[in-house]
Amino acid sequence: MRLLVVEDDPDLNRQITAALEEAGYAVDRAFDGEEGHFLGDTEPYDAIVLDIGLPKMDGISVLEQWRRDGKTTPVLILTARDRWSDKVQGFDAGADDYVPKPFHMEEILARLRALLRRASGHASSELLCGPVRLDTRAGRVTIDGHAVKLTSHEYRLLAYLMHHQGRVVSRTELVEHLYDQDFDRDSNTIEVFVGRLRKKLGADVIQTVRGLGYVLAPPEAA
């Protein structure tokens, strides 16, 4: 999954980004409202962490503009303000969740996992596809109960397909959602990682739909 962190405090921005990257996400960063609005408006993020008190353009204005433009990306609001009126303002602007500062990083991670699950129609933190089970809390993958060791990129690819199982996902979509904006998008690494996952999980788990992309579905559905 690819996330955007919009936070003007350099240390906090770095800490959040590091925690998200360690959890297996690709992360882009912005340090003011104008930059954050531009990235959120032009890049296909799966979720956004947005501070309210931003320079150049405040977070509420950024969020309201995204929603007016039809952007439905889940947004988690961060702010030092803890008044109920600020929370109401954030939700009314289109926020999906809200965390006041200071906070524990584990709470941010848990709330983002929940937002990502709900956005793709999943209620449980464990995603299932036939014999494959992905625990989003632990970042652990098993097949028939046996742990499977994946690299970070293999895990990102599998997690995206698991969240969107049953739907054909193009190579372009995978590249846009699995890598940050500095990644070389002309590479053929998606095909390489799909091949590796097939070897580790079984050749039939990820199906190729010629000319369209890939689909992950239980064997009986495939």
C-alpha positions as CSV (number, residue, x, y, z in Angstrom):
1,M,0.0,0.0,0.0
2,R,1.2,3.5,-0.8
3,L,0.6,6.3,1.8
4,L,1.1,10.1,2.0
5,V,2.2,11.8,5.2
6,V,1.5,15.6,5.3
7,E,3.1,17.0,8.5
8,D,5.2,20.2,8.8
9,D,7.2,19.1,11.8
10,P,10.3,17.5,10.2
11,D,11.1,15.2,13.2
12,L,7.5,14.0,13.5
13,N,7.2,13.6,9.7
14,R,10.4,11.5,9.7
15,Q,9.2,9.4,12.7
16,I,5.8,8.6,11.1
17,T,7.4,7.8,7.8
18,A,10.0,5.5,9.3
19,A,7.3,3.6,11.2
20,L,5.1,3.2,8.2
21,E,8.0,2.1,6.0
22,E,9.0,-0.4,8.7
23,A,5.5,-1.7,8.6
24,G,5.8,-2.4,4.9
25,Y,4.2,0.7,3.3
26,A,5.6,2.8,0.5
27,V,5.5,6.4,1.8
28,D,5.7,9.9,0.2
29,R,6.1,13.0,2.3
30,A,4.9,16.6,2.2
31,F,5.7,19.4,4.7
32,D,3.1,22.0,3.9
33,G,-0.5,22.2,2.8
34,E,0.1,23.2,-0.8
35,E,2.6,20.4,-1.5
36,G,0.3,17.9,0.3
37,H,-2.7,19.0,-1.7
38,F,-0.8,18.7,-5.0
39,L,0.4,15.1,-4.2
40,G,-3.0,14.0,-2.9
41,D,-4.6,15.4,-6.0
42,T,-2.2,13.9,-8.5
43,E,-1.0,10.6,-7.0
44,P,-3.1,7.4,-6.3
45,Y,-2.6,6.9,-2.5
46,D,-4.4,4.2,-0.5
47,A,-4.5,6.4,2.6
48,I,-3.3,9.8,3.8
49,V,-2.1,11.0,7.2
50,L,-2.9,14.7,7.3
51,D,-1.9,17.3,10.0
52,I,-4.4,20.1,10.5
53,G,-2.0,22.9,11.4
54,L,0.0,23.2,8.2
55,P,1.7,26.3,6.7
56,K,0.6,27.7,3.3
57,M,-2.7,25.9,3.4
58,D,-4.3,24.4,6.5
59,G,-5.2,20.7,6.6
60,I,-9.0,21.3,6.8
61,S,-8.8,23.4,3.6
62,V,-6.7,20.7,1.9
63,L,-9.2,18.0,2.9
64,E,-12.2,20.0,1.8
65,Q,-10.7,20.7,-1.6
66,W,-9.9,17.0,-2.1
67,R,-13.5,16.0,-1.3
68,R,-14.9,18.7,-3.5
69,D,-12.7,17.3,-6.3
70,G,-14.2,13.8,-5.7
71,K,-11.1,12.3,-4.0
72,T,-12.3,9.4,-1.8
73,T,-8.9,8.4,-0.4
74,P,-9.2,7.6,3.3
75,V,-7.7,10.4,5.4
76,L,-6.5,10.2,9.0
77,I,-6.3,13.6,10.7
78,L,-3.5,14.5,13.1
79,T,-3.6,17.6,15.2
80,A,-2.4,19.1,18.5
81,R,-6.0,20.4,19.0
82,D,-8.1,18.2,21.2
83,R,-11.3,20.2,21.4
84,W,-14.5,18.4,20.3
85,S,-15.3,21.3,17.9
86,D,-12.0,20.6,16.0
87,K,-12.9,16.9,15.7
88,V,-16.3,17.8,14.4
89,Q,-14.8,20.2,11.9
90,G,-12.4,17.5,10.7
91,F,-15.1,14.9,10.2
92,D,-17.3,17.4,8.5
93,A,-14.5,18.2,6.1
94,G,-14.3,14.6,5.1
95,A,-11.9,12.9,7.5
96,D,-12.3,9.2,8.1
97,D,-10.5,9.1,11.4
98,Y,-8.9,11.5,13.9
99,V,-5.9,11.2,16.3
100,P,-4.9,14.1,18.6
101,K,-1.2,14.7,19.4
102,P,0.7,13.4,21.3
103,F,-0.1,9.8,20.2
104,H,1.4,6.3,20.2
105,M,2.7,5.2,16.8
106,E,1.0,1.8,17.2
107,E,-2.3,3.6,17.3
108,I,-1.6,5.3,14.0
109,L,-0.6,2.0,12.4
110,A,-3.7,0.3,13.8
111,R,-6.1,3.0,12.6
112,L,-4.5,3.0,9.1
113,R,-4.8,-0.7,8.9
114,A,-8.5,-0.4,9.8
115,L,-9.0,2.4,7.2
116,L,-7.3,0.3,4.5
117,R,-9.4,-2.8,5.3
118,R,-12.7,-0.8,5.3
119,A,-11.8,0.9,2.0
120,S,-11.4,-2.5,0.3
121,G,-14.4,-4.1,2.0
122,H,-12.6,-6.3,4.6
123,A,-13.7,-6.4,8.3
124,S,-11.0,-8.6,9.7
125,S,-7.3,-7.8,10.2
126,E,-6.6,-11.3,8.7
127,L,-7.1,-11.6,4.9
128,L,-7.8,-15.0,3.4
129,C,-7.5,-16.3,-0.1
130,G,-7.8,-20.1,-0.3
131,P,-4.9,-21.6,1.8
132,V,-3.1,-18.2,2.0
133,R,-3.6,-16.1,5.1
134,L,-2.2,-12.6,5.6
135,D,-2.2,-11.1,9.1
136,T,-2.0,-7.3,8.6
137,R,-1.2,-6.7,12.3
138,A,1.8,-8.9,12.4
139,G,2.8,-8.6,8.7
140,R,2.8,-12.4,8.6
141,V,1.9,-14.7,5.7
142,T,1.1,-18.4,6.0
143,I,-0.1,-21.0,3.6
144,D,-2.0,-24.0,5.1
145,G,-0.8,-22.8,8.5
146,H,2.9,-22.7,7.6
147,A,4.8,-19.4,7.7
148,V,6.1,-18.1,4.4
149,K,9.1,-15.8,4.3
150,L,8.6,-12.8,2.0
151,T,10.8,-9.8,1.1
152,S,9.3,-6.4,1.8
153,H,8.4,-5.9,-1.9
154,E,6.9,-9.3,-2.2
155,Y,4.8,-8.6,0.9
156,R,3.6,-5.3,-0.5
157,L,2.5,-6.9,-3.7
158,L,0.7,-9.7,-2.1
159,A,-1.0,-7.4,0.5
160,Y,-2.3,-5.1,-2.3
161,L,-3.7,-8.1,-4.3
162,M,-5.2,-9.6,-1.1
163,H,-7.0,-6.3,-0.3
164,H,-8.3,-6.3,-3.9
165,Q,-8.8,-10.0,-4.4
166,G,-11.2,-11.1,-7.1
167,R,-10.5,-7.9,-9.2
168,V,-8.1,-7.7,-12.1
169,V,-5.3,-5.3,-11.1
170,S,-3.1,-3.8,-13.9
171,R,0.7,-3.7,-13.7
172,T,0.4,0.1,-13.9
173,E,-1.9,0.2,-10.8
174,L,0.5,-2.1,-8.9
175,V,3.5,0.2,-9.6
176,E,1.5,3.3,-8.7
177,H,0.4,1.8,-5.3
178,L,3.4,-0.1,-4.3
179,Y,6.2,2.4,-4.8
180,D,6.9,6.0,-3.8
181,Q,7.1,8.7,-6.4
182,D,10.9,8.4,-6.8
183,F,10.7,4.7,-7.9
184,D,11.8,3.9,-11.5
185,R,8.4,3.0,-12.9
186,D,9.8,1.7,-16.2
187,S,11.3,-1.3,-14.5
188,N,9.9,-4.9,-14.9
189,T,10.1,-5.7,-11.2
190,I,6.4,-6.4,-10.9
191,E,6.7,-9.4,-13.1
192,V,9.8,-10.6,-11.1
193,F,7.9,-10.3,-7.8
194,V,4.8,-12.1,-9.2
195,G,7.1,-14.9,-10.3
196,R,8.6,-15.2,-6.8
197,L,5.3,-15.2,-5.1
198,R,4.0,-18.0,-7.3
199,K,7.0,-20.1,-6.4
200,K,6.4,-19.5,-2.7
201,L,2.6,-19.7,-2.6
202,G,1.7,-21.9,-5.5
203,A,1.5,-21.2,-9.2
204,D,-2.3,-20.9,-9.2
205,V,-2.6,-18.3,-6.5
206,I,-2.0,-15.3,-8.8
207,Q,-3.5,-15.6,-12.2
208,T,-2.4,-13.6,-15.3
209,V,-5.2,-12.0,-17.3
210,R,-3.6,-11.4,-20.6
211,G,-3.4,-7.8,-21.7
212,L,-5.1,-6.6,-18.4
213,G,-3.0,-7.6,-15.4
214,Y,-3.2,-10.0,-12.5
215,V,-6.0,-11.3,-10.3
216,L,-5.7,-13.1,-7.0
217,A,-8.6,-15.5,-6.2
218,P,-9.1,-18.8,-4.4
219,P,-8.4,-21.8,-6.7
220,E,-12.1,-22.7,-7.0
221,A,-13.0,-19.1,-8.0
222,A,-10.0,-18.8,-10.4
